[in-house]
Amino acid sequence: MLDGAATHEQVEPLTPGTGGSAVVVTSRRRLTALSGALPLELDIMPPGQAADLFTRVSGCGGNEPEAVAELVALAGRLPLAIQLLGARLRSHRSWTVADLAGELAAARDRSAAIGAADEPVRAVFDLSYLALPARRRRFFRHLGLQPGPSIDACAAAALTGLGLGQAGAELDALFAIHLIEELAPGRYRLHDLLGDYARALAATDPPGDRDRAIGRLLDYYTSTAQAADRQLTRRAASGTPADGVPASVPDLSTREQAMAWMDAERSNLHAAVVHAARHHWLAHASAIPAAMDSFLRTTGHWDQGPGTPPDRRRGGPPGQ
């Protein structure tokens, strides 16, 4: 067993040179250069197994199945987080599972709230984050500002102010050390707890830096949504134009590409509009729904269009 390997160079001199032996290597990094290795990635736990683990560690919770399910979901179904929460509840015998779930739901940074004061989950994330070069730490913090559930290289370039190639390389580097997950080729997300962690780190940056990053991202979503809408409707984009034209944009030269981009980004566009409306980016809050209107109606998402009354919208209303 070779535990906690940082690089493949650390491991290779210790691996046997003949058959008949096996070595288990654990690492926070994807050791893709390790010759002959068979990768086995540990994913988050299935809901039932996560609940069983919490119940075993805490010694209670059998009579609160709904609260246990909520709690392990708030913990992102990470085994370490679940064990820390179980141990915490075991040491507070007057608490219920619902008490602990309520406290965790109210926390601004769940990565810091899970575990004991001297051993939060955040400390584990720090090991990976603090080992990054300064430019990559900044890139990771900026990812915490993304209001939507996923991001690609073009949006990351806008958010961080980097070129498309640089943004793609940074995403690959964070994926290699398990700080982000790959949902589909070129599309990434932060695990829920890592999202909280990144947002907490971003909150320490100067407000002007955060505002400029969000402004670039909203400009990107507005400008690109309007470009996609022009392909779908063959008319001038409705709504206020974006303040700036992003340097890196996807290829939307065909109707099919425009439809595919709108479909892939629909949740992100909705989240961007909600964020813009709540933080007084009013031009973006009106322009993005206007650009999405034709797509939403064409694809049958009538309840999400900007003309739908707020109390009848579903799925993250773009105009609210």
N, C-alpha and C positions, 0 to 999 in steps of 0.2 A: 504494500500500500504506500503510494507516494501522495501525500495529502497537501493541498494548497500550492500546487505548482504555479509559478508566475510565467514561465516561458518554456517552450519545448527544449531549449538548450539545457535547462536545469534537469530535465527528465532523461534525455537520451543517453547520457553516460551511465545511468543507473538501470536501464532496461536490459534484460538478459539477451545474449546474442545467440542463444540456441533455443530449440523448441522444448516443449514440456513444462514451461513456466508461464505464468500469467501475472501481469502487474495491473493494479487498479490505480489510476491517476485521477485525483480530484483537482479542479481548478475553477476559478471564477472566469477564466478566459476560455475561448474556443481555441484549443491547441491544434489548429488545422495543419500546421507544419510538422506535427509529430508523426513520423513514418510508421505505418502499420497499425495505427491506433483505430479502434472502433468507437466512435463517439456515442455517448448515451446521455442525452440531456434530461435533466429532472425538471418537469413542468410543475405547475401548481397542482394541488390535490383536487380530485373530484369532490363535489359537495358532500356526498355521504361519508367518504373517508376522512375529510376534513372535520366533519362533525364528530365522528367516532374518536379521532385523535384528541380533540378538545375535551370530550367527555372523559376519556381515560386519564388525561393529564390533570384535569381539574377535580376529578372525583365527583362531579355533579353535572347537572344540566339535562339529565334524562327526562325530567318533567317539564322542561322548557324547550322543546324542539324548535319552535319558531324563533326564539331568541338566539339559540345556538346557531341556527342557519344564518341569521342576520349577522351575528358576530363574526363567524368565519368568513362571510362574504366581505365584511368591512376589513378583515385582515388579509384580503386578497388571496385567501386559501394557501398562503405560504406556510410550510411546516414550521419554520422557526417562529414566525409570528404567532401561530396557533399555540405552540408550546409555551411561549412566554405569557400569553394571555391566560392559558390554563393554569400555569403556576401562580400567576397574580391572583386569580380568583380563589385558588386553593388557600392562599395566605390571608384572604379576607372572607371569612366564613359567614359574615353577616350580609354579604352582597349576594344578589341574584345575577344570573346571566344577563337578564334585561338591564340591570343597573350598569354592568360593564359595557354592554352594547350601546347604551345611551351615552355613556361617557365617551366612548370611542367615536361615535357618530358626530358628536359635538366638537371633536378635536380638529384644529386647523391643520395639524401635521400628524397624521396617524403614525408615520414612521418614528416620530419622537414619543408618541403616547403609548405605544405598545412596548411592554416589558417594564423592568424595574428602572428606577432613575439612573442607576449605574450601568445598565445593560439594555438600552433600547434597541429596536431594530435599526434605527438610524445609525448606530455605531457600526453595524455591518456594512451599510451602504457607504459610510465614510471611508472604509478601507479601499473600496474601488474608486470613489470620487477623488479622494485626496492624492491618489497615485497618478491621476491624469495631469498632463501638461496644462498650463494656465489657459491657453486658448480653447482647449477641449472642455475644461470646467465651465468656462463662459458659455460655450455652445450648449452644454447640458442644461445649465440654468435657464437659458433662453427657451429651450424646449418646454420647460415648465410653464411658460407664458401662453402656450398654444391653448386656446379655449376648447378646441375640438378633440375628438377621440383618437385621431391619427394624423400623421404628417408624412409628406414625401419630400424629395430633395428640393423641388422648386419652392415649396412653402417654407422649408427650413432655410433656404438661401435668403428668402425675403425676410424672415423673422430675425435671422442672425446678421444680415448684411454681408454675407459671404458670397463668393461665386458659386455657380451650380456644382462644379467639380469639387470644390472644397467642401461644400455642404454634404455632398454624397459621400466623400471620404470620411467626414466626421461621423455621419450616421453609421457607416460600416464599422468604424472604430468603436463606437459605443455598443453596437450590436455584438462585436467580438468579445466584449467583456460583460455581456448580459445586463447592461444598463438600459437597453431598450429591446423590444421584441419586434420581429418582422411578421406582419400580418399577411402580406402578399409581396411579390417581387417589387422592391422599391418603396414599400409603404410600411411605416413603423408606428409603434405606440409605446408609451410608458406604462408599465404595470401601475395599478392604482396607488400602491404605497410609494413607488418611485416617483410617481407624478406629484404626490404630496411633498415628497422630499425635494424634488426639483423646484416646486413653487416656493417652498420655504427658503431655499437658497436664493432664488431669484428676488425674493422680498428684501434681501440685504443689499441688492444693487441700487445705484442711484435711481430715483423715480424717473428722471429724464431719460435714462438709458432704457428703462422698461417701456416708457411711453413711445419712444422712437421705434422700438422693436415691434410693439403691437401695431403702431401706425403703419409700418412697412408691411406687416402681414395682412392687415385689413385692406391696404391698397392693392396688394397682390390678389386677394380673393375678389375684390370688387372689379379690378381691371380684367382678370381672367374670366370671371363669370360673365362680364359684358362681352368679351370676345367670343365666348362660347355661345352666348345668346344671339350674337350676330350671325353665326353659322346656322342656328336653328330657325331664326325668323327672317333672315335676309333683310333686316332693317336696322336702322341706327339704334344703338343701345338706349334703353330708357333709364332714367335715374341719373343722379349726379355722377360725372366721371370721377375716377380715382384721382387723388392728389398727385400721385406719381406713377409712372409706368415702371413696373418691376423689370430688373435686368434679366432675370431668368424666368421663362414662361414655358409651359408645355406646348407641344405642337397641336394646334386645333384647326388644322387646315381643311378638315373634312367634317361633315355633319356627324359621322360615326364617332370621330374623336371627341367632338364637343359633347355628344350624349354620354360617352364613356366617362369623360372628366366630370361632368355634372353628377353622374350617378355615383362615382367614387367619392366625390367631395360633398355630397348632399348633407351629411351629418356635420361635417366641419363648417360648411357655409351657414347652416342653421345656428350652430354654436357661436360662430363669429358674429352673426346678427344680434343674438341675445346679448353677447358681451358688449357689442358696440352700443346697443340701446341702453344698457345699464350704466355704461361709463361715458355717455354723452358724445360718442362718435356718431352723431345723428345722420350725417351724409352717407356713411357706410351702411348704417342701419336701414336706410330706405333704398339705397341703390342696389344692394345685393338681392333683396327679395324681388325687386323689379326685374333684375336680370334673370332670376330663377323662374319667373312666372310661367313663361312658355314651356319650359322643361317640365315643371311640376304638373301642368295641365295635360301635356302630351303623354306623360307617363302615368297618369291617373292619380297623382298625389294632390287631388283637389282640396283636401282638408288642410294642406300645408301652404297654400298659395297666399299671397299678400292681401287678397280681397276677402279672405275668409274671416268672419268675426272671431276675435280672440278666444271666446269660450267654446268654439267649435273646432279649433285647430288641435292637431295631435302631432307627436313626434318632434317636438322642438320647433315651435312656430317661428318662421323667418322674419315676420314683421312685428314681433312683440318685444 
